[in-house]
Amino acid sequence: MSPTSETAQGGRRLVIVESPAKAKTIKGYLGPGYVVEASVGHIRDLPNGAAEVPEKYTGEVRRLGVDVEHDFQPIYVINADKKAQVKKLKDLLKESDELFLATDEDREGEAIAWHLQEVLKPKIPVKRMVFHEITRDAIRAAVANPRQLDQKLVDAQETRRILDRLFGYEVSPVLWKKVMPRLSAGRVQSVATRLVVERERERMAFRSAEYWDLTGTFGTGRTGDASDPSSLVARLQSVDGRRVAQGRDFDAQGRLKSDNTLHLDEANARALAEALEHTDFTVRSVESKPYRRSPYAPFRTTTLQQEASRKLGFGAKATMQIAQKLYENGYITYMRTDSTTLSDTAIAAARAQVTQLYGADYLPPQPRTYAAKVKNAQEAHEAIRPSGDRFRTPAETGLTGDQFKLYELIWKRTVASQMKDATGNSVTVKIGGTTADGRDVEFTASGKTITFHGFLKAYVEGADDPNAELDDRERRLPQVAEGDRLGAEEITPEGHATKPPARYTEATLVKELEEREIGRPSTYASIIGTILDRGYVFKKGTALVPSFLSFAVVNLLEKHFGRLVDYDFTARMEDDLDRIAAGEAEAVPWLKRFYFGEGAATGGAAEAGNGDGDHLGGLKELVTDLGAIDAREVSSFPVGNGIVLRVGRFGPYIERGEKDSEEHQRADIPADLAPDELTVELAEKLLAEPSGARELGTDPATGHTIVAKKGRFGPYVTEVLPEGTPKTGKNAVKPRTASLFKSMSLDTVTLDDALKLMSLPRVVGTDTDGQEITAQNGRYGPYLKKGTDSRSLQSEDQIFTITLEEAQAIYAQPKQRGRAAAKPPLKELGEDPVSGKPVVVKDGRFGPYVTDGETNATLRSGDSVEAITPERAFELLAEKRAKGPAKKTAKKAAAKKTTAKKTASTTAKKTAAKKTTTAKKTTAKKTTAKKTTAKKTTAKKTAAAARAED
């Protein structure tokens, strides 16, 4: 029975989904009688701070938002920005006869549905509506076949949420106290950061080795063509039976792993090449084997992220944002899935398109099925595929830009998964000869021919290594047989050097996390986003580079919370959580062991990662004794020659010698310097550079010495406070500081200049409306400020010379949007692959940004105008497009409503009522002001400690 015929019998049904976009699409499929509304994500969650916790809770509950003493009962609060939406849903519910909870069919979606039910408290029938694609048939089938809420999924999500809250809120404050304020720790983000740091450590410890070999071009003596070349290129394999060393034969310290290999240096390689100039060569063997390659499995979340990174240059976050839009608009199935399975409908659709587009010869006799490769895969979805029972080709979708490219990738992969294998032959030819002095040499050449391309006609998987050979690449060798004589056309010595392990990219980090079974694939994009946003990692091109800050954080966690960032322990926790989800273990005993330690609970769950039988303390015990953590020690790293890198509260720096000694040297580290680039030589160079500190004189008003210095963010002037001046606490005094104007330099700035700069902002006068006008110097140049209204000044000198009348004249003019003359671009990067328009780097109000004329994307930490590559620029633009247009702020929306209310006619009675209500509220606020202030003061420290990122 269709939804329309059901509603004809009477009644109104409320359908709640997560997003407005999804609501709009589904509404079109259900028709009248159905009201489709969005919850706009989670409507409630654990509190973000003590101020959000209800008054009845005290102690640790206010800090954690979880009652650890009473079976880890979570304290849920409705998000402040969702209260209006909750009221709207409650109002709609009053007018409805049935409620359908249509959130995503995974653990997170099930939890959102449960929270909706708990908050709305419906008194009408409630049904759980599930689907994995947004098409007319799928939505109508979901309405006709609802189910009940899956409490196991809800409990599993709640356990994870509590675990992540305890981890983040207990460990993050340790980082604030011992490393730097506002840092965060997380169950998976900290392990992901450790992986990136460990890779950088490997690069720093790496020692390159040089090795040489020979490449020979051998001719058959006959005329060749495309199918039978006249020559082949082979690499030297062995000399007198000893294999010639290649890069894989050296360890990370540049030493040979085995004495059985021959290490050729440049001199020996060139001498051997000369000795082979007049050598006769013979084909010693020809080995031919069948080649067969099967299709790749359809996409799941992580493989889609990896391929989108390799082929399209999308970051994991951008990929998921674009996929979300494709899903919500009905183009693909649900994009958070561990499954590689296709439904019978999807298999039929894919096979039909194989026949239609490539012919029956490319269709295997039986449908292909793919087994799940992810351990404990719990999402009950298909693989990511085009939606519907007939796949739309990319051209039929009408999509453009990034959405078109990602849809095409998914479509090709899905169709290819139901095609025949690629087949052909692989050939290895060994060529031998003897030098005049009796040395036996052997060269080897490998070839591959594809006789039937099969699925490769539709899709070829990318590779993480840009130099890797893709599956559809052929290497044809001449038709030769054992005993054939070959002429050496050219013997070339070639030098090589071993390379350090490659840094992770987003794609390879996702792959590593999945292979280690750490975290859930659906969370990888947000995890990578978090470590980038927190400054633990920055990007150079596509490579993920750890900051010096992340070295300090990982160092502390490894030394004092080693178990929490242990890869095996984290993977075992994931297993335990899956066992809880499956009903094979109980959540509360497991959480007790994790938080309070072994012996806190018995029976039920696994030992919270305890695989060795030793006594293990809980998280609470680990974070209690902070006296053992030496803040300076965990943030210090030797560089060499007595130089030490330190991560301070204002960034990394290097120093040598005791702080108060004459030999003491100190220098800041460039913000974008990769850790493996900080060599002893560079450190010596930085220390040798003048610091820029120059004494300018004494401030006659205060008696304080004024100095000019070079800082991480440019030159500045500051005052030197007397010894004993409190630097922290309630009575702390901060020195006056001011950046130099662009027209000034450290060498020429005077005491008068410094005193003028430190006197800013300058009060120009009071405008006729009673507001004060000030002249200031900001990050983007000189400007006037009146309330919230800022106006740019033409020159820095105007800050000190502009009069009130001149300032009023500027404010009398309409505010200029934009600049009188556009600045030339800082760098040109070529044509964007999506828009086809030229991409340039420009200098904007908020710093440099890349643009193709339509989309602007600000450069992030770690990006610089000099180093940014076209690929990185295209990635930033792709991520910005994926976010869509900026949403209007609630403030603007409220302003519109206020305007509407003012224009509408209102009665005097209503106005009087409002005034009376306001007066009562004002009186009540005054009466409770003291109590509120006291409560806020008491909760201040607790609230600060509760702001750590989960």
KACOR-V842934 format. One record per backbone hydrogen bond with DSSP energy under -0.5 kcal/mol. CO is the residue of the C=O (numbers start at 1). NH is the residue of the N-H. If there is no record, write none. Layout:
# KACOR-V842934
co: [CO	CO]
nh: [NH	NH]
This chain:
# KACOR-V842934
co: [2	3	4	6	7	12	12	13	13	14	14	15	15	16	17	18	18	19	20	21	22	23	24	25	26	26	27	31	33	34	35	35	37	43	45	49	50	54	58	59	59	60	61	65	66	67	67	67	70	73	74	75	77	79	79	80	82	83	84	85	86	87	88	89	90	91	92	93	97	98	99	99	100	100	101	104	106	107	108	109	110	111	112	113	114	115	116	117	125	127	127	128	128	132	133	135	136	137	138	139	140	141	143	147	149	150	151	152	153	154	155	156	157	158	159	160	161	162	163	164	165	166	167	168	171	171	172	173	174	175	175	180	186	188	189	190	191	192	193	194	195	196	197	198	199	200	201	202	209	211	213	214	215	216	216	217	217	218	219	228	230	232	234	235	237	238	239	241	242	243	246	247	249	251	252	255	258	261	262	262	264	265	266	267	268	269	270	271	272	274	275	276	280	281	282	282	283	285	286	287	289	291	293	299	300	301	302	303	304	305	306	307	307	308	308	308	309	315	316	317	318	319	320	321	322	323	324	325	326	326	327	331	332	335	337	341	343	344	345	346	347	348	349	350	351	352	353	354	354	355	359	360	362	362	373	374	379	383	384	385	393	393	394	394	400	400	401	402	403	404	405	406	407	408	409	410	411	412	413	415	416	418	420	422	423	423	424	425	426	427	428	429	430	430	431	432	433	435	439	440	441	442	442	443	444	445	447	448	449	449	452	453	454	455	455	464	465	468	470	475	478	481	484	486	487	487	490	492	494	496	504	505	506	507	508	509	510	511	512	513	514	517	520	520	521	523	524	525	526	527	528	529	530	531	531	532	536	538	540	542	543	543	545	546	547	548	549	550	551	552	553	554	555	556	557	561	561	562	563	566	567	568	569	570	571	572	573	574	575	576	577	578	579	579	580	586	587	588	589	590	591	592	592	593	594	595	596	597	601	603	606	607	609	616	618	619	620	621	621	624	626	628	629	630	631	633	635	637	640	643	643	644	645	646	646	648	651	652	653	654	655	656	658	661	665	667	670	674	675	677	679	680	681	682	683	684	685	691	694	697	698	699	704	705	706	706	707	708	709	709	711	714	715	716	717	718	719	720	722	726	729	736	738	741	745	745	750	751	752	753	754	755	756	757	762	762	765	767	771	772	773	773	774	775	775	776	776	778	781	782	783	784	785	786	788	789	791	795	796	797	797	798	803	804	805	806	807	808	809	810	816	827	830	832	837	839	839	840	841	841	842	842	844	847	848	849	850	851	855	857	860	861	864	869	870	871	872	873	874	875	876	877	878	879	880	881	889	890	891	892	893	894	895	896	897	898	899	900	907	908	909	910	911	912	913	914	915	916	917	918	919	920	921	922	923	924	925	926	928	929	930	931	932	933	934	935	936	937	939	940	941	942	943	944	950]
nh: [6	7	8	9	10	97	98	15	35	16	100	17	37	102	39	40	41	23	24	25	26	27	28	29	29	30	31	34	13	36	15	37	17	79	77	52	53	57	61	62	63	64	65	75	68	70	72	73	73	67	76	47	45	82	83	83	86	87	88	89	90	91	92	93	94	95	95	96	125	14	101	127	16	102	129	106	110	111	112	113	114	115	116	117	118	119	120	121	99	101	129	130	147	334	135	139	140	141	142	143	144	145	146	128	151	154	155	156	157	158	159	160	161	162	163	164	165	166	167	168	169	170	171	172	174	175	176	177	178	179	180	183	190	192	193	194	195	196	197	198	199	200	201	202	203	204	205	206	498	496	494	236	492	218	234	489	490	232	487	225	220	218	216	444	244	442	242	243	239	262	249	250	257	254	207	251	261	263	245	264	212	269	270	271	272	273	274	275	276	277	436	279	434	486	284	432	483	430	288	428	426	424	422	384	304	305	306	307	308	309	310	311	312	312	313	314	313	319	320	321	322	323	324	325	326	327	328	329	331	332	330	387	134	337	301	383	347	348	349	350	351	352	353	354	355	356	357	358	359	359	362	363	364	420	375	377	381	385	299	333	396	397	397	398	403	404	405	406	407	408	409	410	411	412	413	414	415	416	417	418	419	364	455	293	451	452	291	449	289	447	287	445	284	285	443	282	441	438	435	240	433	237	238	431	235	429	427	475	425	451	423	456	457	458	459	466	468	470	473	448	480	484	283	281	219	489	217	215	213	211	544	509	510	511	512	513	514	515	516	518	517	519	523	524	524	527	528	529	530	531	532	533	534	536	537	535	547	545	543	506	540	545	538	675	551	552	553	554	555	556	557	558	559	560	561	564	565	565	566	570	571	572	573	574	575	576	577	578	579	580	581	582	584	585	583	590	591	592	593	594	595	596	597	597	619	620	618	600	599	605	608	610	611	598	622	623	624	624	625	626	629	630	631	634	635	636	647	645	643	639	640	655	637	648	653	651	648	669	646	667	644	665	661	664	656	654	673	677	678	679	683	684	685	686	687	688	689	710	708	706	700	703	699	720	696	697	718	694	711	716	714	711	740	709	738	707	721	705	725	733	732	719	717	744	748	749	754	755	756	757	758	759	759	760	764	775	773	770	767	787	764	765	785	761	762	778	783	781	778	793	776	791	774	789	790	786	784	798	799	800	801	802	807	808	809	810	811	812	813	813	818	841	839	836	832	829	830	851	826	827	844	849	847	844	859	842	857	840	852	850	863	539	868	873	874	875	876	877	878	879	880	881	882	883	884	884	893	894	895	896	897	898	899	900	901	902	903	904	911	912	913	914	915	916	917	918	919	920	921	922	923	924	925	926	927	928	929	929	932	933	934	935	936	937	938	939	940	940	943	944	945	946	946	947	187]
